[in-house]
């Protein structure tokens, strides 16, 4: 899966599942502020990530994710790691 495919898939489920305005999704935008998710929404986000990309999300990994680009890179790394196992 390419980085472009990962970004496209992430953006699609953010718009569909969390009703985020697609125009607000930008690589350097603040993830938490843009999404405006509460703690239950984060649980939903984790479930969607795990089902879409097939890896287990570790809560501690989200500590350093502040922008959409951080998020895309995180998912890309996990997908690549899974592919090499």
C-alpha positions in Angstrom: 0.0 0.0 0.0 1.4 3.4 -1.0 1.5 6.5 1.2 -1.0 8.1 -1.2 -3.4 5.2 -0.8 -3.0 5.4 3.0 -3.7 9.1 3.0 -6.7 8.6 0.7 -8.2 5.9 2.9 -7.6 7.8 6.2 -9.2 11.0 4.8 -12.2 9.1 3.4 -13.0 7.5 6.8 -12.5 10.7 8.7 -15.0 12.4 6.4 -17.5 9.5 6.4 -17.3 8.3 10.0 -16.4 11.5 11.9 -18.1 14.1 9.5 -14.8 16.1 9.2 -14.9 18.8 6.5 -12.5 17.5 3.9 -11.2 21.0 3.3 -9.9 21.2 6.9 -7.7 18.1 6.5 -4.2 19.2 5.7 -0.9 17.6 6.4 0.2 20.4 8.8 -3.2 20.8 10.5 -3.5 20.0 14.1 -5.2 16.5 14.3 -6.9 17.0 17.7 -8.2 20.5 17.0 -9.4 19.7 13.5 -11.2 16.5 14.4 -12.6 17.7 17.8 -12.8 14.1 19.0 -13.8 13.2 22.6 -12.4 10.0 24.3 -15.1 7.8 22.9 -14.4 9.1 19.4 -10.8 8.1 19.8 -11.8 4.6 20.7 -13.9 4.5 17.4 -10.9 5.9 15.5 -8.6 3.2 16.9 -11.2 0.5 15.9 -11.4 1.9 12.4 -7.7 2.1 12.0 -7.2 -1.5 13.1 -10.0 -2.8 10.8 -8.8 -0.8 7.8 -5.1 -1.4 8.1 -4.8 -4.7 10.0 -2.5 -3.7 12.9 -3.0 -3.2 16.6 -2.9 0.5 17.7 -1.0 1.2 20.9 -2.3 4.2 22.9 1.2 5.4 23.7 1.9 5.8 20.0 -0.7 8.6 19.8 1.2 10.8 22.3 3.5 12.1 19.6 0.9 12.5 16.9 -0.1 16.1 16.6 -0.6 16.7 12.9 -2.3 14.8 10.1 1.2 14.2 8.6 2.3 12.6 11.9 -0.8 10.4 11.7 -0.2 9.4 8.1 3.4 8.6 8.8 2.4 6.5 11.9 -0.1 4.4 9.9 2.4 4.1 7.0 5.1 2.8 9.3 2.8 0.3 10.9 1.6 -0.9 7.6 5.2 -1.3 6.4 6.1 -3.1 9.6 3.2 -5.5 9.2 4.2 -6.2 5.5 7.7 -7.3 6.6 6.6 -9.7 9.3 
